[in-house]
Amino acid sequence: MPTVTRVVLAEDEVLLREGLVALLGRFGFEVVAAVGSAPALRDAVEAHRPDLLVTDIRMPPHHRDDGLRAAVALRGGRPGLAVVVLSQYVQSEYASALLDSGDGRRVGYLLKDRVADVTEFAGTLRRVVDGGTAIDPDVVRHLLHRPRDPLAALTARERAVLALVAEGHSNAAIAARLHVTEAAVGKHVGNILAKLDLPPSDDTNRRVLAVLAYLRGTPS
């Protein structure tokens, strides 16, 4: 029998919060707490020790980045806590702050307005829980236009592949999107890892490190 993923959900809009509770339950997640403020978020995570935290960035009491700050602080004590933040805005510094927490794994940054496919959303949550990274494509595109490009050694095709890796796609999915073979994608990924001078380790970890280098703006 598959392990149930236990979730703390933090969202201050009541209708959206209740809708997400129902959605997560439909896909087999167990919502152990659904709260509406950053202090309640912290208390719920400490009390329930969930596998996954899904939180809005802007929450009470200050309605700024309270949800994100709480998530980052919690990952400081529990680096393995999976966190997916939901936002209405493209804020690359928020994505960087999240990626800088813990070991950089098990994090996601999704734009609310782009979550249109509920099955894909549920799949993204599971991928993050399993150790992946999922960054909204709009955030990735925003980062592509930084004034200073720390990844100048990469070719245009390698940058396109790395952008899709950052979004959380597998080699097979990237191949389908770029209309190339999976072997070609594997070669591009290998070149990216070599150019970023990433230390040998398991392939999943190296892909995460590549995404971190891409989003943080400095090669590892």
C-alpha positions in Angstrom: 0.0 0.0 0.0 1.5 3.4 -1.0 2.6 5.8 1.7 0.2 8.7 2.3 1.8 12.1 2.0 0.8 14.3 4.9 0.3 17.9 4.1 0.0 21.2 6.0 -1.8 23.8 3.8 -1.5 27.5 4.5 -3.7 29.9 2.5 -5.5 32.9 3.9 -8.3 33.0 1.3 -11.0 30.7 2.8 -12.6 29.5 -0.5 -9.2 28.8 -2.1 -8.0 27.0 1.0 -11.1 24.8 1.2 -10.9 24.1 -2.5 -7.2 23.0 -2.2 -8.1 20.7 0.8 -10.7 19.0 -1.3 -8.4 18.8 -4.3 -5.5 17.3 -2.3 -7.8 14.8 -0.7 -9.0 13.7 -4.2 -5.5 12.9 -5.2 -4.6 10.9 -2.1 -2.9 13.5 0.0 -3.8 13.7 3.7 -4.2 17.4 4.8 -3.4 17.2 8.5 -3.9 21.0 9.0 -5.3 23.9 6.9 -4.4 27.3 8.3 -4.7 31.0 7.3 -1.7 32.8 8.8 2.1 32.4 9.1 2.1 31.9 12.9 -0.5 29.1 12.5 1.6 27.6 9.7 4.6 27.4 12.0 2.6 25.8 14.8 0.9 23.3 12.5 4.2 22.1 11.0 5.8 21.8 14.4 2.7 19.9 15.7 2.1 17.6 12.8 5.6 17.1 11.3 4.2 16.8 7.7 5.9 15.5 4.6 4.9 18.6 2.6 4.0 22.2 3.2 1.9 24.0 0.6 1.8 27.8 1.4 0.9 31.1 -0.1 3.8 33.6 0.0 1.7 36.6 1.2 -0.1 35.9 4.4 -1.2 37.5 7.7 -0.1 39.0 9.9 1.8 41.4 7.7 0.5 40.4 4.3 3.9 40.6 2.7 6.2 37.5 2.4 5.2 36.0 5.8 4.4 32.6 4.4 7.7 32.3 2.6 9.7 33.5 5.6 7.9 30.9 7.8 8.7 28.1 5.2 12.3 29.1 4.9 12.7 29.2 8.7 11.1 25.8 9.1 13.4 24.3 6.5 16.3 25.6 8.5 15.3 23.2 11.2 14.0 20.5 8.9 16.0 20.6 5.6 14.1 17.6 4.3 10.7 19.3 4.6 9.2 19.5 1.1 7.8 23.0 0.4 5.7 24.3 -2.5 4.9 28.0 -2.4 2.1 29.6 -4.4 2.2 33.1 -5.6 0.3 35.6 -7.8 3.6 37.3 -8.9 6.9 36.4 -10.6 9.4 37.2 -7.9 12.8 35.7 -8.6 14.2 36.7 -5.2 11.5 34.6 -3.6 12.5 31.6 -5.6 16.1 32.2 -4.7 15.3 32.5 -1.0 13.4 29.2 -1.1 16.2 27.4 -3.0 18.8 28.7 -0.6 16.9 27.0 2.3 17.8 23.5 3.4 19.7 21.5 0.8 17.9 23.0 -2.2 15.9 19.9 -2.8 12.1 19.4 -2.4 11.1 22.9 -3.3 8.6 24.3 -5.7 7.5 27.8 -6.8 4.2 27.9 -8.7 2.1 30.8 -9.9 -1.5 30.5 -8.9 -2.9 31.7 -12.2 -1.1 29.0 -14.1 -2.3 26.0 -12.1 -4.9 25.0 -14.6 -4.4 21.2 -14.8 -5.2 19.7 -11.4 -3.6 16.3 -12.3 -0.4 18.0 -13.3 -0.5 20.0 -10.1 -0.8 16.9 -8.0 2.0 15.3 -10.0 4.2 18.3 -9.3 3.6 18.1 -5.6 4.6 14.4 -5.6 7.7 15.2 -7.6 8.8 17.8 -5.1 8.1 15.4 -2.2 10.3 12.8 -4.0 13.2 15.2 -4.0 12.7 17.2 -7.1 12.5 20.9 -7.9 9.6 22.6 -9.7 9.8 26.3 -10.8 7.1 27.9 -12.8 8.1 28.5 -16.4 7.3 32.2 -16.1 9.9 32.5 -13.3 12.4 30.6 -15.4 11.8 32.9 -18.3 12.2 35.9 -16.1 15.6 34.7 -14.9 16.7 34.2 -18.5 16.7 37.9 -19.0 19.0 38.8 -16.1 21.4 41.6 -17.0 24.4 39.5 -16.2 24.5 35.9 -17.4 26.5 33.6 -15.2 25.9 30.7 -17.6 27.5 32.2 -20.6 29.4 29.0 -21.3 26.2 27.2 -22.2 24.9 27.0 -25.7 21.4 28.2 -26.6 20.2 24.6 -26.7 21.8 23.8 -23.4 20.1 26.8 -21.8 16.8 25.7 -23.2 17.3 22.2 -21.8 18.4 23.6 -18.4 15.3 25.8 -18.3 13.1 22.8 -18.8 15.0 20.8 -16.1 14.4 23.7 -13.8 10.7 23.4 -14.5 10.9 19.8 -13.3 10.6 17.9 -16.6 12.2 14.5 -17.2 14.6 13.9 -20.1 11.8 12.1 -22.0 9.5 15.1 -21.5 12.2 17.6 -22.6 12.8 15.5 -25.7 9.2 15.6 -26.6 9.0 19.4 -26.1 12.2 20.1 -28.1 11.4 17.5 -30.8 14.8 15.7 -30.3 15.7 12.3 -29.1 16.0 11.4 -25.4 19.6 10.5 -26.1 20.3 14.0 -27.4 18.8 15.5 -24.2 20.9 13.2 -22.1 24.0 14.5 -23.9 23.0 18.1 -23.4 22.4 17.4 -19.7 25.8 15.8 -19.4 27.4 18.8 -21.1 25.6 21.2 -18.8 26.8 19.3 -15.7 30.4 19.3 -17.0 30.4 23.0 -17.9 29.0 23.9 -14.4 31.8 21.8 -12.9 29.4 19.9 -10.7 30.9 17.2 -8.5 30.1 13.6 -9.3 27.2 12.3 -7.3 23.8 10.6 -8.0 22.2 12.0 -11.2 19.1 13.4 -9.4 21.3 15.4 -7.0 23.5 16.8 -9.9 20.3 17.9 -11.7 19.2 19.7 -8.6 22.6 21.4 -8.2 22.4 22.5 -11.8 19.0 24.0 -11.2 20.3 25.8 -8.1 23.2 27.2 -10.1 20.8 28.4 -12.8 18.4 30.1 -10.4 20.9 31.5 -8.0 22.9 33.1 -10.8 26.3 31.7 -9.9 27.7 28.4 -11.0 28.4 25.9 -8.1 
